[in-house]
Amino acid sequence: MAVPTVNDIQALPAILTMEQVRQVLGVSRPTVYELAHRKGFPLVRFGRAMRVPKDALMEWVNAQAERGAKG
């Protein structure tokens, strides 16, 4: 799998499937579902379907990076 570029991410739909989230984050399927069940992860449910707003995902990733940088 190729690493997504900024242009690739911007081209994604506003609401991502868990497979798209997996590809963007570069994690395994079990890991993406583990993340989805964590408090604070930007998950939206439509019945049984789990989706993630793209902008909220990018904000969440940035917040995780800031937390990591602070130690």
ZIJOCOR-V523133 format. One record per residue. N is the residue number from 1. RES is the residue in three letters. PHI is phi as a letter, one per 20 degrees, with the letter a starting at -180 (* if undefined). NEAR is the number of other C-alpha atoms within 12 Angstrom. Layout:
n = [N N]
res = [RES RES]
phi = [PHI PHI]
near = [NEAR NEAR]
This chain:
n = [1 2 3 4 5 6 7 8 9 10 11 12 13 14 15 16 17 18 19 20 21 22 23 24 25 26 27 28 29 30 31 32 33 34 35 36 37 38 39 40 41 42 43 44 45 46 47 48 49 50 51 52 53 54 55 56 57 58 59 60 61 62 63 64 65 66 67 68 69 70 71]
res = [MET ALA VAL PRO THR VAL ASN ASP ILE GLN ALA LEU PRO ALA ILE LEU THR MET GLU GLN VAL ARG GLN VAL LEU GLY VAL SER ARG PRO THR VAL TYR GLU LEU ALA HIS ARG LYS GLY PHE PRO LEU VAL ARG PHE GLY ARG ALA MET ARG VAL PRO LYS ASP ALA LEU MET GLU TRP VAL ASN ALA GLN ALA GLU ARG GLY ALA LYS GLY]
phi = [* f f f e g f f f f e f f f d d f f f f f g f f e m d f f f f f f f g f e e f n f f e c d c m e f d c c f g f f f f f f f f f f f f f f f e n]
near = [10 9 14 18 14 11 10 15 22 16 15 21 16 18 27 30 27 32 23 28 37 26 23 31 27 19 19 18 19 14 18 27 21 16 26 27 16 13 10 17 26 27 30 22 17 11 7 8 15 24 28 34 24 29 20 21 32 24 17 24 21 15 17 17 13 12 11 10 9 8 7]
